[in-house]
């Protein structure tokens, strides 16, 4: 099948996909609340004759495009939730919901994957196999992918592909990288226990604020002195909660933070390293520290063969390809990659403001290009996996 045919079909859908993206942008819904969004996606897919699978989902949906003959099952995934951000773009199609905005571009993602689905439906008589469309809720809370896996959305799938817009990448450029692309996301809670007392008589107390402050600084040595310079890790304490009065030393303090790692071996060492540093530093101040380490999403690690599938698809469409720059941000697409090989890519949108900014925007001219890319990648993967 000629890639020019795929691009022609995607280009013809461009105006409609832009309208769809703007409608989605006007109606943002937060994680777990995507009822209206799910309904509209269902309407657009059903109108195109695309089957919606009867899975037990409150929000989000799974659809399938069956080819002329049986064959492999390839999945294309889009996230569908928005953020609690007040939009400041001034666009005529800006969010109509106060305090909510598609500030991460999931409306763009939906338009791209919906476009790919429409292209593939038109070409269904020319391929063998099935393309499954995952319209996944709750990416921002990292709950949606696990939910989809639990209800069977990934059953029988042999490869999965997904994307994220990249504002700092030129519009239409494709960032692809085999191996680690995004980090594991884990959370920590450190409870520092001292002995409360009068702020004017500190010698009669054990100050958990002083001990906690020392712990915050000491934790940074884990990355600089316990993790190889050739590996990546981040330890950030993002909240320090203690006390309620100017003249009282509190009995305890709580530190909240995030830990990001790319290598599973480094990730596995983190609870022991963090617990040891926190506990021994606290003991040096006469206090005690208790660590709670909560596993979050694993790292996004692209399968080399699937990265090559997207690379070939982009090349066939004459889309510029660059080596994707990894980030310590996280993505629950990683959950799918724990079960089947796949590839997550950057799709450049060339805009000045980054993700989660109230003036975040995307270059809509990239939508049909993205639709063609994912339709082509699905067709390439069907040929590879048969």
KEFIKOL-591912 format. One line per 5 residues: number of its first residue (from 1); their letters; for each residue x negated, y negated, z of N, C-alpha, C. Coordinates in steps of 0.1 Angstrom, whole numbers, padded with zeros to 4 digits, m for minus. Layout:
N
NUM> A> X/Y/Z/X/Y/Z/X/Y/Z; ...
This chain:
386
1> XXXXX> m0008/0012/0000/0000/0000/0000/m0009/m0013/0000; m0006/m0022/m0009/m0014/m0034/m0010/m0012/m0043/0001; m0023/m0049/0007/m0021/m0059/0017/m0015/m0071/0012; m0016/m0074/m0001/m0010/m0086/m0007/0005/m0085/m0005; 0011/m0073/m0007/0025/m0071/m0005/0029/m0074/0009
6> XXXXX> 0022/m0069/0019/0025/m0072/0033/0024/m0087/0035; 0014/m0094/0031/0013/m0108/0033/0024/m0116/0026; 0028/m0112/0014/0039/m0118/0007/0052/m0117/0015; 0055/m0105/0020/0067/m0104/0028/0066/m0112/0041; 0055/m0112/0047/0053/m0120/0060/0055/m0135/0057
11> XXXXX> 0049/m0140/0046/0050/m0154/0042/0065/m0158/0040; 0072/m0149/0033/0086/m0152/0030/0094/m0153/0043; 0090/m0147/0054/0097/m0147/0067/0092/m0159/0075; 0082/m0166/0070/0076/m0177/0078/0086/m0187/0084; 0094/m0193/0076/0104/m0203/0081/0113/m0197/0091
16> XXXXX> 0118/m0185/0089/0127/m0179/0099/0120/m0176/0112; 0108/m0171/0111/0100/m0168/0123/0097/m0180/0131; 0095/m0191/0124/0092/m0204/0131/0105/m0208/0138; 0117/m0207/0132/0129/m0210/0139/0132/m0202/0151; 0129/m0189/0149/0130/m0179/0161/0121/m0183/0172
21> XXXXX> 0108/m0187/0169/0099/m0191/0179/0104/m0203/0187; 0109/m0213/0179/0114/m0225/0186/0127/m0222/0195; 0135/m0213/0190/0147/m0210/0198/0142/m0203/0211; 0133/m0194/0210/0127/m0187/0222/0121/m0198/0231; 0114/m0207/0225/0107/m0217/0233/0117/m0226/0241
26> XXXXX> 0128/m0228/0235/0138/m0237/0242/0145/m0229/0254; 0143/m0216/0254/0150/m0208/0265/0141/m0199/0272; 0131/m0205/0279/0122/m0197/0287/0128/m0190/0299; 0124/m0178/0302/0129/m0170/0313/0117/m0164/0320; 0117/m0165/0334/0106/m0160/0342/0106/m0144/0342
31> XXXXX> 0095/m0139/0347/0093/m0124/0348/0105/m0118/0355; 0110/m0108/0349/0122/m0100/0355/0135/m0107/0353; 0135/m0119/0347/0148/m0126/0344/0151/m0127/0329; 0145/m0119/0321/0145/m0122/0306/0158/m0116/0300; 0169/m0119/0305/0182/m0113/0300/0186/m0119/0287
36> XXXXX> 0185/m0132/0286/0189/m0139/0274/0179/m0136/0263; 0166/m0136/0266/0156/m0133/0256/0158/m0119/0251; 0160/m0109/0260/0162/m0095/0256/0174/m0094/0246; 0185/m0102/0250/0197/m0101/0241/0194/m0106/0227; 0187/m0117/0226/0184/m0123/0213/0175/m0114/0205
41> XXXXX> 0165/m0108/0211/0156/m0099/0204/0164/m0087/0199; 0173/m0082/0208/0182/m0071/0204/0190/m0074/0191; 0196/m0086/0191/0204/m0091/0180/0196/m0092/0167; 0184/m0097/0168/0176/m0099/0156/0172/m0085/0150; 0168/m0076/0159/0163/m0063/0155/0175/m0055/0149
46> XXXXX> 0186/m0055/0156/0198/m0048/0152/0203/m0052/0139; 0203/m0066/0137/0207/m0071/0124/0198/m0067/0112; 0186/m0064/0115/0177/m0059/0105/0178/m0044/0103; 0187/m0037/0110/0188/m0023/0109/0178/m0015/0117; 0171/m0021/0127/0161/m0015/0135/0167/m0009/0147
51> XXXXX> 0164/0004/0150/0171/0011/0161/0165/0007/0174; 0174/0004/0184/0170/0002/0198/0171/0015/0206; 0160/0019/0213/0160/0031/0220/0168/0029/0233; 0176/0039/0237/0185/0038/0249/0177/0041/0262; 0167/0033/0265/0159/0034/0277/0166/0026/0289
56> XXXXX> 0164/0031/0301/0170/0024/0313/0162/0012/0317; 0164/0001/0309/0157/m0011/0312/0167/m0023/0315; 0164/m0031/0325/0172/m0042/0328/0169/m0054/0319; 0156/m0056/0317/0151/m0066/0307/0140/m0060/0298; 0139/m0065/0287/0129/m0060/0277/0136/m0048/0269
61> XXXXX> 0130/m0044/0258/0136/m0033/0250/0125/m0027/0242; 0128/m0015/0237/0119/m0007/0229/0127/m0004/0216; 0121/m0006/0205/0128/m0004/0192/0119/0005/0183; 0125/0011/0173/0117/0020/0164/0120/0017/0149; 0110/0018/0141/0111/0017/0127/0106/0031/0122
66> XXXXX> 0115/0039/0116/0111/0052/0111/0107/0052/0096; 0096/0058/0093/0092/0058/0079/0100/0069/0071; 0096/0071/0059/0104/0080/0050/0101/0094/0054; 0090/0097/0060/0086/0111/0064/0082/0110/0079; 0083/0122/0086/0078/0123/0100/0063/0120/0100
71> XXXXX> 0058/0116/0111/0043/0114/0113/0040/0108/0126; 0028/0102/0128/0024/0097/0141/0034/0085/0145; 0032/0082/0158/0039/0071/0164/0029/0060/0168; 0030/0049/0163/0022/0037/0166/0030/0026/0173; 0025/0021/0184/0032/0010/0191/0026/m0004/0189
76> XXXXX> 0035/m0013/0188/0031/m0028/0188/0038/m0034/0199; 0030/m0041/0208/0036/m0047/0220/0035/m0062/0220; 0046/m0068/0225/0046/m0082/0228/0052/m0084/0242; 0046/m0094/0249/0052/m0098/0262/0063/m0108/0259; 0072/m0110/0269/0084/m0118/0266/0087/m0129/0277
81> XXXXX> 0080/m0129/0288/0083/m0138/0299/0076/m0151/0298; 0081/m0161/0305/0076/m0174/0306/0070/m0177/0320; 0067/m0190/0322/0060/m0194/0334/0068/m0205/0341; 0066/m0206/0355/0072/m0217/0362/0064/m0230/0360; 0064/m0236/0348/0057/m0248/0345/0067/m0258/0339
86> XXXXX> 0066/m0271/0343/0074/m0281/0337/0068/m0286/0324; 0074/m0285/0313/0069/m0288/0300/0067/m0303/0298; 0056/m0307/0292/0053/m0321/0290/0048/m0323/0275; 0053/m0315/0266/0048/m0316/0252/0056/m0327/0245; 0068/m0330/0249/0076/m0340/0241/0081/m0335/0228
91> XXXXX> 0080/m0322/0226/0085/m0316/0213/0100/m0316/0212; 0105/m0317/0200/0120/m0317/0199/0126/m0304/0203; 0118/m0293/0203/0124/m0280/0207/0118/m0276/0221; 0114/m0286/0229/0108/m0283/0242/0118/m0275/0251; 0113/m0269/0261/0121/m0261/0270/0133/m0269/0275
96> XXXXX> 0144/m0263/0275/0156/m0269/0280/0159/m0264/0294; 0150/m0257/0301/0152/m0252/0314/0142/m0259/0323; 0146/m0268/0332/0137/m0275/0341/0128/m0265/0349; 0115/m0269/0349/0105/m0261/0357/0101/m0248/0351; 0106/m0245/0338/0102/m0233/0332/0097/m0236/0318
101> XXXXX> 0087/m0228/0313/0081/m0231/0300/0074/m0219/0295; 0074/m0217/0282/0065/m0207/0275/0051/m0214/0274; 0044/m0215/0285/0032/m0221/0286/0020/m0212/0283; 0023/m0199/0280/0013/m0190/0277/0014/m0184/0263; 0025/m0189/0256/0026/m0185/0242/0033/m0172/0239
106> XXXXX> 0040/m0167/0249/0047/m0154/0247/0058/m0155/0236; 0063/m0167/0235/0073/m0170/0224/0066/m0168/0210; 0054/m0172/0209/0046/m0170/0197/0043/m0155/0195; 0040/m0148/0206/0037/m0134/0205/0050/m0126/0200; 0061/m0130/0205/0074/m0124/0201/0076/m0126/0186
111> XXXXX> 0074/m0138/0182/0077/m0141/0168/0067/m0133/0158; 0055/m0132/0163/0045/m0124/0155/0049/m0109/0154; 0052/m0103/0165/0056/m0089/0165/0069/m0086/0159; 0079/m0095/0161/0092/m0094/0154/0090/m0095/0139; 0081/m0104/0135/0078/m0105/0120/0072/m0093/0115
116> XXXXX> 0063/m0087/0123/0057/m0074/0118/0067/m0063/0117; 0077/m0063/0127/0088/m0053/0126/0096/m0055/0114; 0099/m0067/0111/0108/m0070/0099/0101/m0066/0086; 0088/m0068/0085/0080/m0064/0073/0080/m0049/0072; 0077/m0042/0083/0076/m0028/0083/0090/m0021/0080
121> XXXXX> 0101/m0027/0084/0114/m0022/0081/0116/m0023/0066; 0112/m0034/0060/0113/m0035/0045/0105/m0024/0038; 0093/m0020/0044/0084/m0011/0038/0086/0004/0043; 0097/0006/0050/0098/0019/0057/0098/0031/0047; 0103/0029/0035/0103/0039/0025/0090/0043/0020
126> XXXXX> 0079/0036/0024/0066/0038/0018/0056/0043/0027; 0060/0047/0040/0050/0052/0049/0056/0064/0057; 0048/0072/0062/0052/0084/0071/0048/0080/0085; 0058/0083/0094/0056/0081/0108/0065/0071/0113; 0063/0066/0125/0072/0057/0133/0063/0046/0139
131> XXXXX> 0069/0034/0138/0063/0022/0145/0072/0018/0156; 0067/0019/0168/0076/0015/0180/0072/0001/0184; 0083/m0007/0187/0081/m0021/0191/0084/m0022/0206; 0074/m0026/0213/0076/m0028/0228/0077/m0043/0231; 0089/m0047/0235/0092/m0061/0239/0092/m0060/0254
136> XXXXX> 0081/m0063/0260/0078/m0060/0274/0080/m0072/0283; 0088/m0071/0294/0090/m0082/0303/0078/m0082/0313; 0078/m0092/0322/0070/m0093/0334/0056/m0090/0332; 0050/m0096/0322/0035/m0095/0320/0028/m0104/0331; 0034/m0116/0333/0028/m0125/0342/0027/m0120/0356
141> XXXXX> 0036/m0111/0360/0035/m0105/0374/0029/m0091/0373; 0024/m0087/0361/0017/m0074/0360/0026/m0062/0364; 0039/m0063/0362/0048/m0052/0365/0055/m0046/0353; 0055/m0053/0342/0062/m0048/0330/0057/m0036/0324; 0044/m0035/0322/0038/m0024/0315/0040/m0011/0322
146> XXXXX> 0038/m0011/0335/0040/0001/0344/0054/0005/0343; 0064/m0004/0343/0078/m0001/0342/0081/0006/0329; 0075/0000/0318/0077/0006/0305/0072/0021/0304; 0060/0023/0310/0054/0036/0309/0063/0046/0317; 0068/0041/0329/0076/0050/0337/0089/0054/0330
151> XXXXX> 0095/0046/0322/0108/0049/0315/0105/0057/0302; 0093/0059/0298/0090/0067/0287/0087/0059/0274; 0085/0046/0275/0083/0038/0263/0070/0042/0255; 0061/0049/0262/0048/0052/0256/0048/0067/0252; 0059/0074/0255/0059/0089/0252/0057/0091/0237
156> XXXXX> 0048/0100/0233/0046/0103/0220/0037/0094/0212; 0034/0082/0218/0026/0072/0210/0012/0076/0209; 0006/0074/0198/m0008/0078/0195/m0018/0067/0195; m0013/0054/0194/m0021/0043/0194/m0012/0031/0197; m0018/0020/0204/m0010/0009/0207/m0019/m0004/0204
161> XXXXX> m0012/m0014/0200/m0019/m0027/0196/m0011/m0039/0202; m0019/m0049/0207/m0013/m0061/0212/m0021/m0073/0210; m0016/m0085/0213/m0023/m0097/0210/m0021/m0107/0221; m0030/m0117/0221/m0028/m0129/0229/m0033/m0141/0220; m0025/m0151/0220/m0030/m0163/0213/m0042/m0168/0220
166> XXXXX> m0051/m0175/0212/m0063/m0181/0218/m0064/m0196/0213; m0061/m0205/0222/m0061/m0219/0218/m0074/m0225/0213; m0085/m0219/0219/m0099/m0224/0215/m0105/m0217/0204; m0097/m0208/0197/m0102/m0202/0185/m0095/m0208/0173; m0102/m0211/0162/m0095/m0218/0151/m0083/m0210/0146
171> XXXXX> m0073/m0218/0142/m0060/m0212/0138/m0063/m0202/0127; m0057/m0190/0129/m0058/m0179/0119/m0070/m0170/0121; m0079/m0174/0129/m0091/m0165/0131/m0087/m0154/0141; m0093/m0142/0139/m0090/m0131/0147/m0102/m0127/0155; m0100/m0126/0168/m0111/m0122/0177/m0109/m0107/0181
176> XXXXX> m0119/m0099/0177/m0118/m0084/0179/m0131/m0080/0186; m0130/m0071/0196/m0141/m0065/0203/m0138/m0051/0208; m0147/m0042/0204/m0146/m0028/0209/m0151/m0029/0223; m0146/m0021/0232/m0150/m0020/0246/m0143/m0030/0255; m0149/m0034/0266/m0143/m0043/0276/m0140/m0057/0270
181> XXXXX> m0128/m0061/0272/m0123/m0074/0267/m0118/m0083/0279; m0110/m0077/0288/m0105/m0084/0299/m0108/m0076/0312; m0107/m0083/0323/m0111/m0077/0336/m0100/m0070/0343; m0104/m0061/0352/m0095/m0056/0362/m0091/m0067/0372; m0079/m0067/0377/m0074/m0077/0386/m0070/m0071/0399
186> XXXXX> m0078/m0073/0410/m0074/m0068/0423/m0073/m0079/0433; m0066/m0077/0443/m0064/m0088/0453/m0069/m0083/0467; m0074/m0093/0475/m0079/m0090/0488/m0072/m0099/0498; m0070/m0094/0510/m0066/m0101/0522/m0075/m0098/0533; m0082/m0108/0539/m0091/m0106/0550/m0085/m0113/0562
191> XXXXX> m0082/m0105/0572/m0077/m0111/0585/m0089/m0112/0595; m0092/m0124/0599/m0103/m0126/0609/m0097/m0129/0622; m0101/m0121/0632/m0095/m0122/0645/m0106/m0126/0655; m0102/m0138/0662/m0111/m0143/0672/m0104/m0144/0686; m0106/m0155/0692/m0099/m0157/0705/m0095/m0172/0705
196> XXXXX> m0082/m0174/0707/m0078/m0188/0707/m0082/m0196/0719; m0081/m0209/0718/m0085/m0217/0730/m0083/m0232/0727; m0088/m0240/0736/m0087/m0255/0734/m0098/m0259/0725; m0095/m0268/0716/m0104/m0273/0706/m0116/m0280/0713; m0114/m0286/0725/m0124/m0293/0732/m0133/m0284/0740
201> XXXXX> m0129/m0271/0741/m0137/m0262/0749/m0140/m0249/0740; m0148/m0251/0729/m0150/m0240/0720/m0158/m0229/0725; m0166/m0231/0736/m0174/m0220/0741/m0165/m0210/0749; m0153/m0214/0752/m0144/m0204/0758/m0135/m0197/0748; m0137/m0199/0735/m0130/m0193/0725/m0139/m0186/0715
206> XXXXX> m0133/m0179/0706/m0141/m0173/0694/m0134/m0178/0682; m0140/m0188/0675/m0133/m0195/0665/m0133/m0187/0652; m0121/m0183/0648/m0119/m0176/0635/m0121/m0184/0623; m0120/m0197/0624/m0122/m0206/0613/m0137/m0207/0609; m0145/m0208/0620/m0159/m0208/0617/m0164/m0195/0611
211> XXXXX> m0159/m0184/0617/m0163/m0171/0612/m0157/m0169/0598; m0145/m0173/0595/m0139/m0172/0582/m0147/m0180/0572; m0151/m0192/0576/m0159/m0200/0566/m0172/m0194/0562; m0178/m0187/0572/m0191/m0180/0569/m0188/m0168/0560; m0177/m0162/0562/m0174/m0150/0554/m0172/m0155/0539
216> XXXXX> m0165/m0166/0537/m0162/m0171/0524/m0176/m0173/0516; m0185/m0179/0523/m0198/m0181/0517/m0206/m0168/0515; m0205/m0159/0524/m0213/m0147/0523/m0208/m0138/0512; m0195/m0139/0510/m0189/m0130/0500/m0195/m0133/0486; m0199/m0145/0484/m0205/m0148/0471/m0218/m0141/0468
221> XXXXX> m0225/m0136/0479/m0237/m0129/0476/m0234/m0115/0471; m0222/m0110/0472/m0219/m0097/0466/m0221/m0097/0451; m0217/m0108/0445/m0219/m0109/0430/m0233/m0112/0427; m0240/m0121/0434/m0253/m0125/0431/m0264/m0115/0435; m0261/m0106/0445/m0271/m0097/0451/m0267/m0083/0451
226> XXXXX> m0255/m0079/0449/m0251/m0065/0449/m0246/m0060/0436; m0244/m0069/0426/m0239/m0065/0413/m0250/m0068/0403; m0253/m0059/0394/m0263/m0061/0384/m0260/m0074/0376; m0270/m0081/0373/m0268/m0093/0364/m0263/m0089/0351; m0264/m0077/0347/m0259/m0072/0334/m0244/m0069/0334
231> XXXXX> m0239/m0068/0346/m0224/m0066/0348/m0217/m0079/0352; m0204/m0078/0350/m0196/m0090/0353/m0187/m0088/0366; m0186/m0098/0374/m0178/m0097/0386/m0175/m0111/0391; m0163/m0113/0397/m0159/m0125/0403/m0152/m0122/0416; m0156/m0129/0426/m0149/m0129/0439/m0146/m0143/0443
236> XXXXX> m0133/m0146/0443/m0128/m0159/0446/m0118/m0159/0458; m0121/m0167/0468/m0112/m0169/0479/m0103/m0181/0475; m0090/m0179/0474/m0082/m0189/0469/m0072/m0195/0479; m0072/m0189/0491/m0064/m0195/0502/m0071/m0191/0516; m0070/m0201/0524/m0076/m0200/0538/m0065/m0205/0547
241> XXXXX> m0059/m0196/0555/m0048/m0200/0563/m0052/m0198/0578; m0051/m0209/0586/m0054/m0208/0600/m0049/m0221/0607; m0044/m0219/0619/m0041/m0230/0628/m0029/m0238/0624; m0025/m0246/0634/m0013/m0255/0632/m0014/m0268/0640; m0024/m0270/0647/m0025/m0282/0656/m0040/m0286/0656
246> XXXXX> m0041/m0300/0658/m0055/m0306/0658/m0063/m0302/0670; m0057/m0298/0681/m0065/m0296/0693/m0064/m0281/0698; m0061/m0272/0689/m0060/m0258/0692/m0069/m0249/0683; m0077/m0241/0689/m0085/m0231/0681/m0075/m0219/0679; m0072/m0215/0667/m0062/m0204/0666/m0068/m0191/0669
251> XXXXX> m0060/m0181/0672/m0066/m0168/0674/m0070/m0160/0662; m0065/m0164/0650/m0069/m0157/0638/m0068/m0166/0626; m0074/m0161/0615/m0073/m0168/0602/m0072/m0157/0591; m0066/m0161/0580/m0063/m0152/0569/m0069/m0157/0556; m0077/m0149/0550/m0083/m0153/0537/m0076/m0145/0526
256> XXXXX> m0072/m0152/0515/m0066/m0145/0504/m0075/m0147/0491; m0076/m0137/0483/m0085/m0139/0472/m0082/m0129/0461; m0090/m0130/0450/m0089/m0121/0438/m0103/m0116/0435; m0104/m0104/0430/m0116/m0098/0426/m0115/m0093/0412; m0124/m0097/0403/m0123/m0094/0389/m0136/m0086/0385
261> XXXXX> m0134/m0075/0379/m0145/m0066/0374/m0142/m0061/0361; m0153/m0058/0353/m0151/m0052/0340/m0155/m0037/0340; m0164/m0033/0348/m0169/m0020/0348/m0162/m0012/0359; m0156/0000/0356/m0149/0007/0367/m0158/0011/0378; m0171/0014/0375/m0180/0017/0386/m0182/0006/0396
266> XXXXX> m0184/m0007/0390/m0185/m0018/0399/m0172/m0020/0407; m0161/m0019/0400/m0148/m0020/0407/m0147/m0010/0419; m0151/0002/0417/m0150/0012/0428/m0158/0009/0440; m0169/0001/0438/m0178/m0003/0449/m0173/m0015/0457; m0164/m0022/0451/m0160/m0035/0457/m0154/m0034/0471
271> XXXXX> m0145/m0025/0474/m0139/m0024/0487/m0149/m0022/0498; m0159/m0013/0496/m0169/m0011/0506/m0178/m0023/0508; m0182/m0030/0497/m0191/m0042/0498/m0184/m0053/0505; m0171/m0056/0501/m0164/m0067/0507/m0161/m0064/0522; m0157/m0052/0525/m0154/m0048/0539/m0167/m0049/0548
276> XXXXX> m0178/m0045/0542/m0191/m0045/0550/m0195/m0060/0553; m0195/m0068/0543/m0199/m0082/0544/m0190/m0089/0554; m0177/m0088/0552/m0167/m0095/0560/m0168/m0090/0575; m0169/m0077/0577/m0170/m0072/0590/m0182/m0076/0598; m0194/m0075/0591/m0206/m0078/0598/m0208/m0093/0600
281> XXXXX> m0204/m0101/0591/m0205/m0116/0593/m0196/m0120/0605; m0184/m0114/0605/m0175/m0118/0616/m0181/m0113/0629; m0187/m0102/0629/m0192/m0097/0642/m0204/m0106/0647; m0211/m0112/0638/m0221/m0121/0642/m0216/m0133/0649; m0203/m0136/0647/m0197/m0148/0654/m0189/m0143/0666
286> XXXXX> m0189/m0130/0669/m0181/m0125/0680/m0167/m0122/0676; m0164/m0123/0663/m0150/m0120/0658/m0150/m0107/0651; m0138/m0104/0646/m0136/m0091/0638/m0129/m0095/0625; m0132/m0087/0615/m0125/m0089/0602/m0120/m0076/0596; m0108/m0076/0592/m0101/m0065/0586/m0098/m0068/0571
291> XXXXX> m0103/m0059/0562/m0100/m0061/0548/m0089/m0053/0543; m0080/m0059/0535/m0070/m0051/0527/m0073/m0053/0512; m0076/m0043/0505/m0079/m0043/0491/m0068/m0037/0483; m0061/m0045/0475/m0050/m0040/0467/m0053/m0039/0453; m0053/m0027/0447/m0056/m0024/0433/m0045/m0031/0425
296> XXXXX> m0050/m0038/0414/m0040/m0044/0404/m0042/m0037/0391; m0042/m0045/0380/m0043/m0039/0367/m0057/m0036/0364; m0059/m0025/0357/m0073/m0021/0353/m0078/m0030/0342; m0091/m0029/0338/m0096/m0037/0327/m0091/m0033/0314; m0090/m0043/0305/m0086/m0040/0291/m0099/m0035/0284
301> XXXXX> m0099/m0023/0280/m0111/m0017/0273/m0106/m0012/0259; m0109/m0018/0249/m0105/m0015/0235/m0112/m0002/0230; m0104/0006/0223/m0110/0018/0217/m0117/0014/0204; m0130/0019/0202/m0137/0015/0190/m0130/0017/0177; m0124/0029/0176/m0117/0032/0163/m0105/0023/0161
306> XXXXX> m0098/0020/0172/m0086/0011/0170/m0090/m0003/0168; m0102/m0007/0173/m0107/m0021/0170/m0110/m0022/0156; m0116/m0011/0150/m0119/m0010/0136/m0107/m0011/0127; m0096/m0005/0132/m0083/m0005/0124/m0079/m0020/0123; m0079/m0028/0133/m0075/m0042/0132/m0085/m0049/0124
311> XXXXX> m0098/m0046/0125/m0108/m0053/0117/m0106/m0051/0102; m0103/m0039/0099/m0100/m0036/0084/m0087/m0043/0080; m0077/m0043/0088/m0065/m0050/0085/m0067/m0064/0083; m0075/m0071/0091/m0077/m0085/0090/m0086/m0088/0077; m0095/m0079/0075/m0104/m0081/0063/m0095/m0080/0050
316> XXXXX> m0086/m0070/0050/m0077/m0069/0038/m0069/m0081/0036; m0066/m0088/0046/m0057/m0100/0045/m0066/m0113/0044; m0079/m0111/0043/m0089/m0122/0042/m0087/m0132/0054; m0084/m0126/0066/m0084/m0134/0078/m0098/m0134/0084; m0103/m0146/0088/m0117/m0146/0094/m0117/m0138/0107
321> XXXXX> m0127/m0130/0108/m0128/m0122/0121/m0141/m0126/0128; m0140/m0128/0141/m0151/m0131/0150/m0152/m0121/0161; m0163/m0120/0167/m0165/m0111/0179/m0158/m0118/0190; m0148/m0111/0196/m0140/m0117/0207/m0149/m0119/0219; m0148/m0130/0226/m0155/m0133/0238/m0147/m0128/0250
326> XXXXX> m0153/m0119/0258/m0145/m0113/0269/m0142/m0124/0279; m0132/m0121/0287/m0128/m0131/0298/m0125/m0123/0311; m0127/m0129/0322/m0124/m0123/0335/m0109/m0124/0338; m0101/m0130/0329/m0086/m0129/0331/m0082/m0115/0329; m0069/m0112/0333/m0064/m0099/0333/m0051/m0098/0324
331> XXXXX> m0048/m0086/0321/m0036/m0084/0312/m0031/m0070/0315; m0017/m0069/0317/m0012/m0055/0320/m0011/m0046/0307; m0015/m0051/0296/m0017/m0043/0284/m0027/m0032/0287; m0035/m0034/0297/m0045/m0025/0301/m0039/m0012/0306; m0027/m0012/0311/m0020/0000/0316/m0018/0009/0305
336> XXXXX> m0014/0004/0293/m0012/0013/0282/m0024/0020/0277; m0036/0013/0278/m0048/0018/0274/m0053/0029/0284; m0047/0031/0295/m0050/0042/0304/m0045/0055/0299; m0035/0054/0289/m0028/0066/0284/m0031/0069/0270; m0032/0058/0261/m0035/0061/0247/m0045/0051/0242
341> XXXXX> m0053/0054/0232/m0062/0044/0226/m0055/0033/0220; m0061/0021/0220/m0055/0010/0214/m0065/m0002/0213; m0059/m0013/0209/m0068/m0025/0208/m0059/m0038/0211; m0065/m0047/0219/m0059/m0060/0222/m0068/m0070/0216; m0062/m0080/0209/m0070/m0090/0202/m0066/m0104/0206
346> XXXXX> m0075/m0113/0202/m0072/m0127/0202/m0068/m0132/0188; m0057/m0140/0188/m0053/m0146/0175/m0054/m0161/0177; m0063/m0167/0170/m0066/m0181/0171/m0054/m0190/0168; m0051/m0200/0176/m0040/m0210/0174/m0045/m0224/0174; m0058/m0226/0176/m0065/m0239/0174/m0058/m0251/0180
351> XXXXX> m0055/m0250/0193/m0048/m0262/0200/m0057/m0267/0212; m0055/m0279/0216/m0064/m0285/0226/m0062/m0281/0240; m0050/m0278/0244/m0047/m0274/0258/m0047/m0259/0259; m0052/m0254/0270/m0053/m0240/0273/m0040/m0234/0279; m0041/m0221/0281/m0029/m0214/0287/m0025/m0220/0300
356> XXXXX> m0012/m0220/0302/m0006/m0224/0315/m0006/m0239/0317; m0010/m0247/0307/m0010/m0261/0308/0004/m0267/0304; 0009/m0277/0310/0022/m0282/0306/0023/m0288/0292; 0012/m0291/0286/0012/m0295/0272/0007/m0285/0262; 0007/m0272/0266/0003/m0261/0258/0012/m0260/0245
361> XXXXX> 0005/m0258/0234/0012/m0256/0221/0005/m0246/0213; 0011/m0242/0202/0005/m0232/0193/0006/m0238/0179; m0002/m0234/0170/m0001/m0237/0155/0008/m0227/0149; 0020/m0231/0146/0031/m0222/0141/0027/m0216/0127; 0018/m0222/0120/0014/m0216/0107/0008/m0203/0108
366> XXXXX> 0003/m0199/0120/m0003/m0187/0122/0007/m0175/0123; 0019/m0178/0126/0029/m0168/0129/0030/m0157/0117; 0032/m0161/0105/0033/m0151/0094/0020/m0144/0092; 0009/m0150/0094/m0004/m0144/0093/m0005/m0133/0104; m0001/m0136/0116/m0001/m0126/0127/0008/m0114/0124
371> XXXXX> 0020/m0118/0118/0029/m0107/0115/0024/m0098/0104; 0017/m0103/0094/0011/m0095/0084/m0001/m0087/0090; m0008/m0093/0099/m0019/m0085/0105/m0015/m0073/0113; m0004/m0075/0121/0001/m0063/0129/0008/m0053/0121; 0015/m0058/0110/0021/m0048/0101/0010/m0040/0094
376> XXXXX> 0000/m0046/0090/m0011/m0039/0083/m0018/m0030/0092; m0021/m0035/0105/m0028/m0026/0115/m0019/m0014/0118; m0006/m0015/0119/0002/m0004/0121/0001/0006/0110; 0001/0001/0097/0000/0010/0086/m0013/0017/0085; m0024/0010/0088/m0037/0016/0089/m0038/0027/0099
381> XXXXX> m0032/0024/0111/m0032/0034/0122/m0024/0046/0119; m0013/0044/0112/m0005/0056/0108/m0013/0065/0099; m0021/0059/0090/m0029/0067/0081/m0040/0074/0088; m0046/0067/0098/m0057/0073/0105/m0053/0084/0114; m0041/0083/0120/m0037/0093/0130/m0029/0105/0125
386> X> m0026/0105/0112/m0018/0115/0107/m0025/0129/0106
